[in-house]
């Protein structure tokens, strides 16, 4: 009996999430802020938002990361139309598209190992600026490359 690709696609992330939850449950120690009286979730969110608003550096980083995540998700939402099927630009099969998306994970891991050396060499500010610029160029590349003649 063969393993279904759809079954693996749903089971693997579910197993990883379960492993993460188990790892969190096994952590020892108290990670809660000591309070005189209990606070509501709404109060905690308001306190965090006020703190973020008072910190210009963190506020800018949060806005940049939020906008970048929105743009990345928007890009990958329509990327399948760009890449998969006989009428698409890349004309990939579903399996090849999955393989293409799977290459993102090793690239992310490699990037995480390169982040600290890049920060030491170029500085934190310059490294962040270059990474945001590179990410923006990657988001724009499909639109620009489809407008260029290939032959």
Secondary structure as the mmCIF struct_conf table of DSSP 4:
data_model
#
loop_
_struct_conf.conf_type_id
_struct_conf.id
_struct_conf.beg_label_comp_id
_struct_conf.beg_label_asym_id
_struct_conf.beg_label_seq_id
_struct_conf.end_label_comp_id
_struct_conf.end_label_asym_id
_struct_conf.end_label_seq_id
HELX_LH_PP_P HELX_LH_PP_P1 UNK A 2 UNK A 4
HELX_RH_AL_P HELX_RH_AL_P1 UNK A 5 UNK A 25
TURN_TY1_P TURN_TY1_P1 UNK A 26 UNK A 26
BEND BEND1 UNK A 29 UNK A 29
BEND BEND2 UNK A 32 UNK A 32
HELX_LH_PP_P HELX_LH_PP_P2 UNK A 33 UNK A 34
BEND BEND3 UNK A 36 UNK A 37
HELX_RH_AL_P HELX_RH_AL_P2 UNK A 41 UNK A 54
HELX_RH_AL_P HELX_RH_AL_P3 UNK A 56 UNK A 83
STRN STRN1 UNK A 84 UNK A 84
BEND BEND4 UNK A 85 UNK A 85
TURN_TY1_P TURN_TY1_P2 UNK A 86 UNK A 87
BEND BEND5 UNK A 88 UNK A 90
STRN STRN2 UNK A 92 UNK A 92
HELX_RH_AL_P HELX_RH_AL_P4 UNK A 94 UNK A 122
HELX_RH_AL_P HELX_RH_AL_P5 UNK A 124 UNK A 147
BEND BEND6 UNK A 148 UNK A 148
#
